[in-house]
Amino acid sequence: MEVAGLAFGAIGLAGQLLMASQAGYDILSNAGNVGSDVDKFAWRLQLEKVHLDRWANETKLGDPEYRQMHVDNLGEETLNHIVGRFSVHVFLW
């Protein structure tokens, strides 16, 4: 019985070592591609920034004067509107 247990233990250990070595190989092979992946990500991020800047210019949100006149007060106006809506209704709870 002890020999059979030892054999099963050795097989289990060999399986664990195999899985660990495969995972290590995957990590090392993926690490080799990090440079190109970072370059692709940086390029896509820059492209999204260009799209965002273009959208901001089209909606005039990129203009500091427009933003100061309209957007900066938007939070206060929204809260005042919410408070006004709730003050009209009486809750009977």
GULOGU-25148 format. One record per residue: z, y, x of N, C-alpha, C in turn; residue in three letters. Coordinates in steps of 0.05 Angstrom, whole numbers, padded with zeros to 5 digits. Example, Ala and Ser with C-alpha at 12.3 -4.5 7.8 and 13.67 -1.06 7.14 Angstrom:
! GULOGU-25148
+--------+--------+--------+--------+--------+--------+--------+--------+--------+-----+
!     nz !     ny !     nx !    caz !    cay !    cax !     cz !     cy !     cx !  aa !
+--------+--------+--------+--------+--------+--------+--------+--------+--------+-----+
!  00156 ! -00114 !  00264 !  00156 ! -00090 !  00246 !  00156 ! -00066 !  00264 ! ALA !
!  00142 ! -00045 !  00257 !  00143 ! -00021 !  00273 !  00157 !  00001 !  00258 ! SER !
+--------+--------+--------+--------+--------+--------+--------+--------+--------+-----+
END
This chain:
! GULOGU-25148
+--------+--------+--------+--------+--------+--------+--------+--------+--------+-----+
!     nz !     ny !     nx !    caz !    cay !    cax !     cz !     cy !     cx !  aa !
+--------+--------+--------+--------+--------+--------+--------+--------+--------+-----+
!  00000 ! -00024 !  00016 !  00000 !  00000 !  00000 !  00000 !  00025 !  00017 ! MET !
!  00015 !  00025 !  00039 !  00016 !  00049 !  00055 ! -00010 !  00054 !  00069 ! GLU !
! -00025 !  00034 !  00075 ! -00051 !  00037 !  00088 ! -00071 !  00050 !  00068 ! VAL !
! -00070 !  00042 !  00043 ! -00087 !  00053 !  00022 ! -00080 !  00082 !  00018 ! ALA !
! -00054 !  00089 !  00017 ! -00046 !  00116 !  00013 ! -00055 !  00134 !  00037 ! GLY !
! -00053 !  00123 !  00061 ! -00062 !  00137 !  00084 ! -00092 !  00142 !  00083 ! LEU !
! -00107 !  00122 !  00074 ! -00136 !  00125 !  00072 ! -00143 !  00146 !  00052 ! ALA !
! -00130 !  00146 !  00028 ! -00136 !  00166 !  00008 ! -00128 !  00194 !  00018 ! PHE !
! -00106 !  00196 !  00033 ! -00098 !  00222 !  00044 ! -00118 !  00232 !  00064 ! GLY !
! -00128 !  00214 !  00081 ! -00148 !  00222 !  00101 ! -00174 !  00231 !  00088 ! ALA !
! -00182 !  00217 !  00067 ! -00206 !  00224 !  00053 ! -00203 !  00252 !  00039 ! ILE !
! -00179 !  00256 !  00027 ! -00174 !  00282 !  00015 ! -00174 !  00305 !  00035 ! GLY !
! -00162 !  00299 !  00059 ! -00161 !  00319 !  00080 ! -00189 !  00325 !  00090 ! LEU !
! -00206 !  00304 !  00093 ! -00233 !  00308 !  00102 ! -00249 !  00325 !  00081 ! ALA !
! -00244 !  00320 !  00056 ! -00257 !  00336 !  00035 ! -00249 !  00365 !  00036 ! GLY !
! -00223 !  00370 !  00040 ! -00214 !  00397 !  00042 ! -00225 !  00412 !  00066 ! GLN !
! -00227 !  00398 !  00089 ! -00238 !  00410 !  00113 ! -00268 !  00416 !  00108 ! LEU !
! -00282 !  00398 !  00094 ! -00310 !  00402 !  00089 ! -00314 !  00427 !  00071 ! LEU !
! -00298 !  00429 !  00050 ! -00300 !  00453 !  00033 ! -00293 !  00478 !  00048 ! MET !
! -00273 !  00477 !  00065 ! -00265 !  00501 !  00080 ! -00287 !  00509 !  00100 ! ALA !
! -00299 !  00490 !  00112 ! -00321 !  00496 !  00131 ! -00345 !  00507 !  00117 ! SER !
! -00351 !  00497 !  00093 ! -00373 !  00508 !  00077 ! -00368 !  00537 !  00069 ! GLN !
! -00343 !  00542 !  00060 ! -00336 !  00569 !  00052 ! -00337 !  00588 !  00076 ! ALA !
! -00328 !  00579 !  00099 ! -00329 !  00595 !  00123 ! -00358 !  00601 !  00131 ! GLY !
! -00375 !  00581 !  00129 ! -00404 !  00586 !  00135 ! -00416 !  00606 !  00116 ! TYR !
! -00409 !  00604 !  00090 ! -00419 !  00624 !  00071 ! -00410 !  00652 !  00077 ! ASP !
! -00385 !  00654 !  00085 ! -00374 !  00681 !  00092 ! -00389 !  00692 !  00117 ! ILE !
! -00393 !  00676 !  00137 ! -00406 !  00685 !  00161 ! -00435 !  00691 !  00156 ! LEU !
! -00449 !  00675 !  00140 ! -00477 !  00681 !  00134 ! -00480 !  00706 !  00117 ! SER !
! -00461 !  00711 !  00099 ! -00462 !  00735 !  00083 ! -00455 !  00760 !  00100 ! ASN !
! -00438 !  00757 !  00119 ! -00430 !  00779 !  00137 ! -00454 !  00789 !  00153 ! ALA !
! -00473 !  00771 !  00159 ! -00497 !  00780 !  00173 ! -00514 !  00798 !  00157 ! GLY !
! -00512 !  00797 !  00130 ! -00529 !  00814 !  00113 ! -00515 !  00840 !  00105 ! ASN !
! -00491 !  00845 !  00115 ! -00476 !  00868 !  00106 ! -00490 !  00894 !  00112 ! VAL !
! -00502 !  00896 !  00135 ! -00516 !  00921 !  00142 ! -00538 !  00928 !  00123 ! GLY !
! -00555 !  00909 !  00117 ! -00577 !  00915 !  00098 ! -00567 !  00920 !  00070 ! SER !
! -00546 !  00906 !  00062 ! -00534 !  00910 !  00036 ! -00522 !  00938 !  00033 ! ASP !
! -00509 !  00947 !  00054 ! -00497 !  00974 !  00054 ! -00519 !  00995 !  00053 ! VAL !
! -00541 !  00990 !  00067 ! -00563 !  01009 !  00067 ! -00575 !  01011 !  00039 ! ASP !
! -00579 !  00988 !  00026 ! -00590 !  00988 ! -00001 ! -00571 !  01002 ! -00020 ! LYS !
! -00545 !  00996 ! -00018 ! -00526 !  01009 ! -00036 ! -00525 !  01039 ! -00031 ! PHE !
! -00526 !  01048 ! -00007 ! -00525 !  01077 ! -00001 ! -00551 !  01090 ! -00012 ! ALA !
! -00573 !  01076 ! -00010 ! -00598 !  01087 ! -00020 ! -00597 !  01090 ! -00051 ! TRP !
! -00587 !  01069 ! -00064 ! -00584 !  01070 ! -00093 ! -00564 !  01091 ! -00102 ! ARG !
! -00543 !  01094 ! -00087 ! -00523 !  01114 ! -00094 ! -00535 !  01142 ! -00091 ! LEU !
! -00550 !  01147 ! -00070 ! -00564 !  01173 ! -00067 ! -00584 !  01178 ! -00089 ! GLN !
! -00598 !  01157 ! -00098 ! -00617 !  01160 ! -00120 ! -00602 !  01168 ! -00145 ! LEU !
! -00580 !  01155 ! -00151 ! -00564 !  01162 ! -00174 ! -00554 !  01191 ! -00173 ! GLU !
! -00547 !  01200 ! -00149 ! -00538 !  01228 ! -00146 ! -00561 !  01247 ! -00152 ! LYS !
! -00585 !  01240 ! -00144 ! -00608 !  01257 ! -00150 ! -00612 !  01258 ! -00180 ! VAL !
! -00610 !  01235 ! -00193 ! -00613 !  01235 ! -00223 ! -00592 !  01252 ! -00236 ! HIS !
! -00567 !  01249 ! -00226 ! -00545 !  01265 ! -00238 ! -00549 !  01295 ! -00234 ! LEU !
! -00557 !  01302 ! -00210 ! -00562 !  01331 ! -00204 ! -00585 !  01341 ! -00222 ! ASP !
! -00606 !  01325 ! -00225 ! -00628 !  01333 ! -00242 ! -00619 !  01337 ! -00271 ! ARG !
! -00603 !  01318 ! -00281 ! -00592 !  01320 ! -00308 ! -00575 !  01345 ! -00311 ! TRP !
! -00558 !  01350 ! -00291 ! -00540 !  01374 ! -00292 ! -00556 !  01399 ! -00293 ! ALA !
! -00578 !  01400 ! -00278 ! -00595 !  01424 ! -00279 ! -00610 !  01427 ! -00305 ! ASN !
! -00619 !  01405 ! -00317 ! -00633 !  01407 ! -00343 ! -00614 !  01415 ! -00365 ! GLU !
! -00589 !  01407 ! -00364 ! -00570 !  01413 ! -00385 ! -00554 !  01439 ! -00378 ! THR !
! -00561 !  01451 ! -00356 ! -00548 !  01476 ! -00347 ! -00519 !  01472 ! -00339 ! LYS !
! -00510 !  01447 ! -00337 ! -00483 !  01442 ! -00328 ! -00479 !  01446 ! -00298 ! LEU !
! -00502 !  01448 ! -00284 ! -00500 !  01453 ! -00256 ! -00497 !  01483 ! -00250 ! GLY !
! -00501 !  01500 ! -00270 ! -00497 !  01528 ! -00267 ! -00468 !  01536 ! -00270 ! ASP !
! -00455 !  01546 ! -00250 ! -00426 !  01552 ! -00252 ! -00419 !  01572 ! -00273 ! PRO !
! -00436 !  01592 ! -00278 ! -00431 !  01612 ! -00298 ! -00432 !  01600 ! -00326 ! GLU !
! -00452 !  01583 ! -00331 ! -00454 !  01570 ! -00357 ! -00430 !  01551 ! -00362 ! TYR !
! -00423 !  01536 ! -00341 ! -00401 !  01518 ! -00343 ! -00375 !  01532 ! -00348 ! ARG !
! -00371 !  01555 ! -00336 ! -00347 !  01571 ! -00340 ! -00346 !  01581 ! -00369 ! GLN !
! -00368 !  01590 ! -00379 ! -00369 !  01601 ! -00406 ! -00365 !  01580 ! -00428 ! MET !
! -00377 !  01556 ! -00424 ! -00378 !  01537 ! -00445 ! -00361 !  01512 ! -00441 ! HIS !
! -00364 !  01500 ! -00418 ! -00351 !  01474 ! -00414 ! -00322 !  01476 ! -00407 ! VAL !
! -00314 !  01495 ! -00391 ! -00286 !  01497 ! -00384 ! -00267 !  01501 ! -00407 ! ASP !
! -00277 !  01514 ! -00428 ! -00261 !  01519 ! -00452 ! -00264 !  01497 ! -00473 ! ASN !
! -00281 !  01477 ! -00467 ! -00286 !  01456 ! -00486 ! -00261 !  01439 ! -00492 ! LEU !
! -00245 !  01434 ! -00473 ! -00220 !  01418 ! -00477 ! -00201 !  01432 ! -00496 ! GLY !
! -00197 !  01458 ! -00491 ! -00179 !  01474 ! -00508 ! -00190 !  01476 ! -00537 ! GLU !
! -00216 !  01481 ! -00539 ! -00228 !  01482 ! -00565 ! -00226 !  01456 ! -00581 ! GLU !
! -00230 !  01434 ! -00567 ! -00228 !  01408 ! -00579 ! -00200 !  01402 ! -00589 ! THR !
! -00180 !  01408 ! -00572 ! -00152 !  01404 ! -00580 ! -00145 !  01422 ! -00604 ! LEU !
! -00153 !  01447 ! -00604 ! -00148 !  01464 ! -00626 ! -00160 !  01454 ! -00652 ! ASN !
! -00184 !  01443 ! -00650 ! -00198 !  01431 ! -00673 ! -00182 !  01407 ! -00684 ! HIS !
! -00173 !  01390 ! -00666 ! -00157 !  01367 ! -00674 ! -00131 !  01375 ! -00687 ! ILE !
! -00117 !  01394 ! -00675 ! -00092 !  01403 ! -00687 ! -00097 !  01416 ! -00714 ! VAL !
! -00119 !  01431 ! -00717 ! -00125 !  01443 ! -00742 ! -00131 !  01423 ! -00764 ! GLY !
! -00145 !  01401 ! -00756 ! -00151 !  01380 ! -00776 ! -00125 !  01366 ! -00785 ! ARG !
! -00107 !  01361 ! -00767 ! -00082 !  01347 ! -00774 ! -00063 !  01365 ! -00789 ! PHE !
! -00064 !  01391 ! -00784 ! -00046 !  01409 ! -00798 ! -00053 !  01412 ! -00827 ! SER !
! -00078 !  01407 ! -00835 ! -00087 !  01409 ! -00862 ! -00075 !  01386 ! -00879 ! VAL !
! -00073 !  01362 ! -00867 ! -00065 !  01338 ! -00881 ! -00034 !  01334 ! -00878 ! HIS !
! -00022 !  01326 ! -00900 !  00006 !  01320 ! -00899 !  00009 !  01290 ! -00901 ! VAL !
!  00023 !  01278 ! -00882 !  00027 !  01250 ! -00881 !  00053 !  01243 ! -00894 ! PHE !
!  00053 !  01224 ! -00912 !  00078 !  01216 ! -00927 !  00084 !  01188 ! -00917 ! LEU !
!  00096 !  01185 ! -00895 !  00104 !  01158 ! -00884 !  00133 !  01155 ! -00886 ! TRP !
+--------+--------+--------+--------+--------+--------+--------+--------+--------+-----+
END
